[in-house]
Amino acid sequence: MTRHSAAAIVVVAIATTGGGILLYRAWKRQHHTRTHVLEDMPHQVGGHSCDKTSLKVYQGRVLKPFQTKNRGETELAFYERIASRSLPYFPVFYGVVELPSSQELRRYLQLEDLLSGMTQPCIMDVKIGTHSYDPTATPAKIDLEAAKCPLQAIMGFRLQGIKVYWDTTGQFHDYDKHYFRALTTEDAIEDSFARYFENGHHEARSKHLQIAARADRVVQFLRKIKRIRAWIATQTEFQFIASSLLFVYDASNAASVDVRFIDFAHVQFDQGKVDTGVLVGLDRILCIFRHLLDSIELPSSRREAMLVDDVQD
């Protein structure tokens, strides 16, 4: 490898639609070190911020650096297992890429960009499950994780971060994990979900339109969470530890709403049992979103139509 170039090995996984067979293709590509190939992902919440763990953007994909201590290999193994199943609950996996960083090649998981096409992306990261430590964790590690949010064992989740766009200021407003760790009651944590739908509007007409858009988004999230719950309630292959639900919507487009599972460095395989810890969190989040919908001022006819759709979905 020369001083000005580095070889990158890219592996792309392509799932066939019929037989569910994975085809793998690998090739080498030269990258000039003076060429800007990686960009920091502009909108991140909940995760790590240092250079070695932060998400990057490369050729329209999100790059997640391999984590240390076999955690990266565990996450890769998870994505390889589900790659042929076309499950809509996870980002699409496009394989592994190695790219130059400083004086070394660094491995990344290449994932779908869930914010693609959004101009005002609003994001919420919710770590899901009644605990976020491995079965082999030491007592010190268990105490450390439990101290981050003592109510996680009861509620089945903990809030990691929210970023929401306000039209009135033209800026994003952030609430990080330290903000949520200061909340000490279940009511305070539940009330925090409303911040994800704040928009800063006060003018009457604009406020009316935003209220309708907020209700539509809440209903769409309800439907998607219910589908995720139905899958979790029947699958026994995975136990999700320290995984998150990533909620995203575009403040400029009421129809642009999504929620996916992310972060699988601690997944446990082939446990042969339902993940009850995640179910606790999903059920609590469903209740919170229903309460949010109830709190939105809507005409009775509009509310009844939304509730019928929610029940039938």
N, C-alpha and C positions, 0 to 999 in steps of 0.2 A: 504493500500500500504506500503510495507516494505521500509527500507532505501536503499536497493540495487535493487529494481525493481519497475516498473511502468506498469500499464495496459494501453494498447493502443487499441482503438476501431477503426476498419477500415471499411469503407463503400465502396463497389465497385459497380459501375453501369455498367451493361452489356446490350447493345442494341441488340435486335433481328433483324435479317436482313429482315424479312418479315413484321410482323405487327407493327414494331416500338415500341414494348412494352419494358419498362425498368424493369429489375429485380434487386432488391437490396438484398445484403447479408451483414450481420454484424457479426463480431466475435471479441473475445478478444485475445490478444497475450501479453505475458510477455516479457519485455525488461530489461535486466540488465543494470543499469546505467553506469557500467564500460565498457560496450561493445560499441564500436564506431559504431553507426547506421546511423549517419548523416554526410555528407561531404558538405563543401561549393562547390557550383557550380563553376568550375574553370574559365569559360568564361562568364562574365556578362558585359553588357554595358547598359547605360542609366538609370538603376534603382537605388534602394537604396542600400547602402553598409553596413549599420549597421546590427548587428546580428539579430535583431527582424524583419527585412524586407528583408534581402538578401535571394536569392534562395538557396535551398539545393538539394542534390542528395541522394536518398534513394532507394535501390533495383532497380536501373536502371530507376527510374522515377525522374522528377523534382518536388520538393516540394515548393510551394509558401505559405508563412505564411499568415494566415488570417489577413487582415488589420482591423484597429480599426474603431469605429464610424459607424458600419453597412456596411462598404465598403466591408469587406470580405463576408458578407451575400449576398450583391448585386452581387458580382462576382460569388458566388456559385449558386445563382438563375439563372444567365445567363447560366452557364455551364449545369445546370440541364435542362434548356429549350431546348438547342440544342443537348443534349447528344444522342438522338435517331435519329437524322437527318443525321448523317454521312457527315456533311459539311466539305469539305477539306480546309476551310479557317481558321480553328482554331486548336490549339493543342487538341489531344484526351484527354478527361477527364476520370480519373480513380477513382474518388470519393474523399472522405475526410479521412484523417488519423490523429490520435492524437498520438503524441510521446513525451517522456519525454525530457525536456530541463531545466537544473539546478534543481530547486525545484518544477517545475510545468509541467503540460501537455500542449502542444501547438498544435493548430489545423493547418493543412496544406491542401491546394488543391493539389491533386496528378495529375500531368499532363505529357503528352508525352514529352520526351526529344528530341527536334528537332535537337540536335547536336550528337545524338547517331550514332556511327560508323565513325564519322569524326575525322581525325587525325590532320588536320590543319584548324579548323573552323574559318571562317571569318564572322563577325556579324555586322549588322547595325540596329539600333533602330530608327524608324521614328515615332514620335507622330503625329497622323493623325487627320485632322479636322481643321476648321477655328478658333476654340477656345477650351480651355481645362478647362473650369469651369462649374459647375452645373447651371441650371436655377435659383436656389435659392441663388447663390453666392452673398456675400456682395460686395459693390463697392470696398472695399479694396482688396478682393480676386481677383476680376476681374482685377484690376490694377496690382496686383502682377503677375498674369499669363500672362497678355499682355506684361509686361515688359521683360519677359523671351525671347520673340521673337516677336517684333512688326510686323514683316512681316508675321507671321502665319495667320493673318486675311485675307491676300491677297493670299498667296501661298497655304494655306490649310494644312500645315504641319510644323513641326519643327524637326530638327535633334537633337537626344539625345546622340548618341554615335556611334563610329565605331571602330572595332578591326579587323585588317587585318594582315595576316602572310606574312613575307618577307623571301623568300628562301635565299637571299644573306646574311642575318644576322642570320637566324634561330630563329628569335624572332617575337613576336607579336608587332605591333605598334598600339597605342591607341589614339583616339581623343575623348575627353569627352564632356559633354554638355557645359562646360565653354568655350571650344574652339569654339563651334558653336555659342554661345551667343555673341561672339565678332565680328561675321560677320554681317555687317550692310546693305548689298545690296543683291538684288535678284540674281545677277550674281555670287557673291561670294558663296552664299548658293548652287546654282545649281552646280557650279564648284566643290564643296566639295564632290559630289557624286562620282566623278572620283577617289577620295582617297580610296573608298571602293574596287576598282579593282586594286590598286597599288600592285606590287609584288616585286619590287626592282631589276628586271632582267635588265642587260645591255649587256651581251654577245649575239652576233647576233642570233645564232641558238635558244638559250633559249628564247630570246626576241620574236622571230617569233612564237614559240610555245605558249608562254604566250598570245600574241596578239590574236591568234585564240581561245584560251580558254576563254579569256575575252569576245570576241564577242559572243561565244556560251552562256556564262552565262547571258549576257545582254539580248539576245533573249529569253532565258528561263524565266528570270524575267518578261520580257514584256508580255509573254503569261499568266503567273500566275497572274500578276496584272490586266490584262484585264478580266480574269475570276472573280476575286474579284469585279472589278468594275461593271460587268454585274449583279452580285448578289446584290450589294449595291443599284444599280439603280432601282431595282424592289421590294426590301423588305421594309416594313413599320413598322415592329415590334420593331426594335431597333434604338435608336439614340446613337452613340458611342461618348462618351466624355472622353478625356484623354486616349484613347486607342492608341496602337501603331501597326505599321507593323514591324515585325521582319524578316529581310532578313538574310539568312544563306547560305553559300556555303563552300565546302571543297577545300582548295587551292591545295590539292593533287589529286583531282578527279573532272574533269570538268563536270561530269554528276550529281554531288551531289549539287543540287540547290533547295532552298525552300523559301517561304515567307508566313507568317501567321499573323493573327490578334492576339494580346495579350493584357492583362490588361483591365479588365471589371468592375472595382470597381465603376465606375461612369455611367455605362450604364443606359439609360432611356428606360423603357418598354412601349409598346403599345401606341406609340405616333401617329400612323396613318398617317405618312408622310415619304417621302423619306429623307434620311440623306444627304442633299445638301452640308453641310460643309465637310463631308468626300469625297464626289464626287469631290469637288474642288481640294482637295489634291491629290486624285488618278489621276485626269486628268493632273495635273501639273507634278506628278512623271512620268507618262507615257511619257510626252513630254521630260522630262529630260533624260529618258533612251533611247528614240529614238535619241536624240542629242548625247548621249554617243556612240551609235552604229554608227552614221554618222561620228564621230571623229576617229573611229578605222580604221587604214590603212589595208584594205583587198583587195585581188584581186576582180575585178569587178564581175566575175562570182559567187564567193562565197557570195559577198554582195547581189547580185540580188536574189540568192536562199534564203538567210535569210529573205530578205524583203518580198518575196512571201509567205514564211511560216508564217511570222508575220501577214500579211494581211489576209490569209486564216484561221488562227487559231481562 
